[in-house]
Amino acid sequence: MGDSGQRTQLGVLSQSTVRKRSSDTSESDVQGVSKRRGCRNALDAFLQNRVENMRNNASPFGSCHQGVHGHSPQSQSIMSQSGVTKKRRGPNVDSLFRKSDSGTMTNQNKENRTPDTGVQHRGRGLSIENQIRSVSKRNGRGLGIEKQIQLAATTNQHNILNGKQASSSHYDCAGQRIGEKSRTMTNEGTIPYYGGGAAALKRVETPVPTPQNDEVLIKLEASSINPIDFKVQNGLLRPIAPSKFPFIPVTDIAGEVVKLGSDIKKFKTGDKVVAKLQDMSGGGLAEYAVAKENLTVARPPEVSMDAAALVTAGLTALQALTESALLKLDKNYPEANVLITAASGGVGHYAVQLAKLGNIHVTATCGARNFDFVKNLGADEVIDYKTPEGAAVISPSGRKYDAVINCTTGISWSTFEPQLKENGTVVDLTPGAGTLANFALKTLTFSKKKVVPFLANCRCENLEYLVTMVKQGKVKSMIDSKYPFSKAEDAWTKIMSGHAVGKIIIEYS
Ligand SMILES: NC(=O)c1ccc[n+]([C@@H]2O[C@H](COP(=O)([O-])OP(=O)(O)OC[C@H]3O[C@@H](n4cnc5c(N)ncnc54)[C@H](OP(=O)(O)O)[C@@H]3O)[C@@H](O)[C@H]2O)c1
């Protein structure tokens, strides 16, 4: 980590996102029933459980820590998203499980108002120095004014160079809102700013984070992007995540430990690791990041930096199979049949390989172009999701499913239900309101066939298991594409397309 020079980073233009409600096809299945008191109670209990998990353990995907702490003389390059947060409210179905794919969200530029005066700003307002002083004050970091000016100048320069981004309102987003949010973060009624896709990521420069006692500082070799990253950008987990703006997205990283918190026992500097950062504060689209020791796993020499791909996608596949579908991968299940939808994607491609560890018969859905890819992962039967049989998830051999690991949206319970065995379970990775209501109903009525909403939870032992499987050559991370950090925006665009085959990696050199 001897490299202590200042570097250029990516930040984000803030854009407001107005949610457009989308209908969940499975919702119709339970219409009228979902309002029953029992359903509401079970649903509330599920949500309460998840919210507690997110608050205590920081997020549905892992435990909390600050992505950036204090400051050091060194600086790093990061990509972050700036914006304004809204005062936190109690989460509900909408806020936790809102559909937020680009197709179901509408971005709109909202008027940029200071909360105290209501004055609109268009290319004016706080001076650059004052904007950055505000940020520094809010972050309690006390950056030197030289760096503050440089940070602002870098950000604004980037906007101007980006052509359309240099329009007055966007220019304001990058500049004015940085200053504005430092004064309005906790103000009731402040409009949140989300969305913007790759164009909203801006290079900015920040101090290298300082690890807290239970954290390690990691110099990144690679990070891996997941759909949840752009969904958080779009406001899926608002108001819980991002916990504050500017926000550095991405949580799955691999790299080398370069500094230890005072309580660290498991690692020494120079260790190669893979780690999960928290969804609330992100931090993984940067050259350096701090990770909790208990969410960091040693990476043996046989396991490359591509192990960053394992974190969210691998953990999700593993936990969906073992904890929600209750399959044991060290057993032999020749009779079991599992359907894995979107088997060509990040989660699906791990799920196929993991299921085969238990000798489970795997039926997979994917596009025709990915048939060979999915068969080579070990799938026994493959269905083209664009055909009528694929849409109906009917197994070519006529087998019913013990479990479905559903990695897609848009397939209703009424489609899955006839294809399930008597005790069949659908594990829904993208649960909408319909799934939640259905889950409550099935639970209350002790239904044998059921749907289970799923949220991954990062646990070290699970990540260690996955790293071991990779080391032993039993699981492979199939990489769709690799991008240098300088082209991270292209990686963002690719993951948002929804057509990655395997995983997307960003490399840091
Ligand atoms: N609940 C959780 O804790 C959790 C955790 C991780 C992920 N997830 C969610 O799970 C979903 C999958 O994640 P991922 O990382 O695997 O996504 P991904 O890598 O972006 O998935 C892309 C792949 O899905 C395929 N695909 C898209 N629609 C399909 C359909 N209807 N049928 C079959 N294949 C389809 C695409 O193939 P084509 O190009 O041929 O369309 C592409 O290969 C995402 O929505 C993600 O947010 C949830």
The ligand as an SDF file (V2000), in Angstrom:
LIG
                    3D

 48 52  0  0  0  0  0  0  0  0999 V2000
  -33.0120  -12.3880   -2.3890 N   0  0  0  0  0  0  0  0  0  0  0  0
  -31.6790  -12.3840   -2.3700 C   0  0  0  0  0  0  0  0  0  0  0  0
  -31.0540  -12.4480   -1.3020 O   0  0  0  0  0  0  0  0  0  0  0  0
  -30.9580  -12.3230   -3.6740 C   0  0  0  0  0  0  0  0  0  0  0  0
  -29.5840  -12.5250   -3.7110 C   0  0  0  0  0  0  0  0  0  0  0  0
  -28.9470  -12.5010   -4.9470 C   0  0  0  0  0  0  0  0  0  0  0  0
  -29.6780  -12.2330   -6.0980 C   0  0  0  0  0  0  0  0  0  0  0  0
  -31.0050  -11.9930   -6.0040 N   0  0  0  0  0  0  0  0  0  0  0  0
  -31.7970  -11.7150   -7.2030 C   0  0  0  0  0  0  0  0  0  0  0  0
  -31.8200  -12.8650   -8.0020 O   0  0  0  0  0  0  0  0  0  0  0  0
  -31.9260  -12.4850   -9.3650 C   0  0  0  0  0  0  0  0  0  0  0  0
  -30.8680  -13.2030  -10.1700 C   0  0  0  0  0  0  0  0  0  0  0  0
  -29.5980  -12.7020   -9.7980 O   0  0  0  0  0  0  0  0  0  0  0  0
  -28.3430  -12.9890  -10.7200 P   0  0  0  0  0  0  0  0  0  0  0  0
  -27.1620  -12.3970  -10.0790 O   0  0  0  0  0  0  0  0  0  0  0  0
  -28.3120  -14.4130  -11.0830 O   0  0  0  0  0  0  0  0  0  0  0  0
  -28.7730  -12.1410  -12.0190 O   0  0  0  0  0  0  0  0  0  0  0  0
  -28.0410  -12.0400  -13.4120 P   0  0  0  0  0  0  0  0  0  0  0  0
  -26.6940  -12.6600  -13.3420 O   0  0  0  0  0  0  0  0  0  0  0  0
  -28.1300  -10.6290  -13.8600 O   0  0  0  0  0  0  0  0  0  0  0  0
  -28.9800  -12.9290  -14.3810 O   0  0  0  0  0  0  0  0  0  0  0  0
  -28.8130  -12.7540  -15.7370 C   0  0  0  0  0  0  0  0  0  0  0  0
  -29.1740  -14.0390  -16.4630 C   0  0  0  0  0  0  0  0  0  0  0  0
  -30.5450  -14.3490  -16.2500 O   0  0  0  0  0  0  0  0  0  0  0  0
  -31.0800  -14.8560  -17.4860 C   0  0  0  0  0  0  0  0  0  0  0  0
  -32.5130  -14.6150  -17.4930 N   0  0  0  0  0  0  0  0  0  0  0  0
  -33.1310  -13.4270  -17.4180 C   0  0  0  0  0  0  0  0  0  0  0  0
  -34.4720  -13.6090  -17.4010 N   0  0  0  0  0  0  0  0  0  0  0  0
  -34.6830  -14.9360  -17.4760 C   0  0  0  0  0  0  0  0  0  0  0  0
  -35.8530  -15.7350  -17.4850 C   0  0  0  0  0  0  0  0  0  0  0  0
  -37.0740  -15.1970  -17.4200 N   0  0  0  0  0  0  0  0  0  0  0  0
  -35.7030  -17.0670  -17.5340 N   0  0  0  0  0  0  0  0  0  0  0  0
  -34.4840  -17.6330  -17.5870 C   0  0  0  0  0  0  0  0  0  0  0  0
  -33.3430  -16.9220  -17.5940 N   0  0  0  0  0  0  0  0  0  0  0  0
  -33.4400  -15.5810  -17.5310 C   0  0  0  0  0  0  0  0  0  0  0  0
  -30.3550  -14.0930  -18.5490 C   0  0  0  0  0  0  0  0  0  0  0  0
  -30.3440  -14.8360  -19.7360 O   0  0  0  0  0  0  0  0  0  0  0  0
  -30.7540  -14.1460  -21.1460 P   0  0  0  0  0  0  0  0  0  0  0  0
  -29.6530  -13.1940  -21.4580 O   0  0  0  0  0  0  0  0  0  0  0  0
  -30.8650  -15.2880  -22.0900 O   0  0  0  0  0  0  0  0  0  0  0  0
  -32.0840  -13.4450  -20.9090 O   0  0  0  0  0  0  0  0  0  0  0  0
  -28.9640  -13.9280  -17.9440 C   0  0  0  0  0  0  0  0  0  0  0  0
  -28.0870  -14.9520  -18.3570 O   0  0  0  0  0  0  0  0  0  0  0  0
  -31.7810  -10.9670   -9.4040 C   0  0  0  0  0  0  0  0  0  0  0  0
  -33.0560  -10.3920   -9.5040 O   0  0  0  0  0  0  0  0  0  0  0  0
  -31.1700  -10.6450   -8.0670 C   0  0  0  0  0  0  0  0  0  0  0  0
  -31.4640   -9.3580   -7.6100 O   0  0  0  0  0  0  0  0  0  0  0  0
  -31.6620  -12.0360   -4.8250 C   0  0  0  0  0  0  0  0  0  0  0  0
  1  2  1  0
  2  3  2  0
  2  4  1  0
  4  5  1  0
  4 48  2  0
  5  6  2  0
  6  7  1  0
  7  8  2  0
  8  9  1  0
  8 48  1  0
  9 10  1  0
  9 46  1  0
 10 11  1  0
 11 12  1  0
 11 44  1  0
 12 13  1  0
 13 14  1  0
 14 15  2  0
 14 16  1  0
 14 17  1  0
 17 18  1  0
 18 19  2  0
 18 20  1  0
 18 21  1  0
 21 22  1  0
 22 23  1  0
 23 24  1  0
 23 42  1  0
 24 25  1  0
 25 26  1  0
 25 36  1  0
 26 27  1  0
 26 35  1  0
 27 28  2  0
 28 29  1  0
 29 30  1  0
 29 35  2  0
 30 31  1  0
 30 32  2  0
 32 33  1  0
 33 34  2  0
 34 35  1  0
 36 37  1  0
 36 42  1  0
 37 38  1  0
 38 39  2  0
 38 40  1  0
 38 41  1  0
 42 43  1  0
 44 45  1  0
 44 46  1  0
 46 47  1  0
M  CHG  2   8   1  16  -1
M  END
$$$$
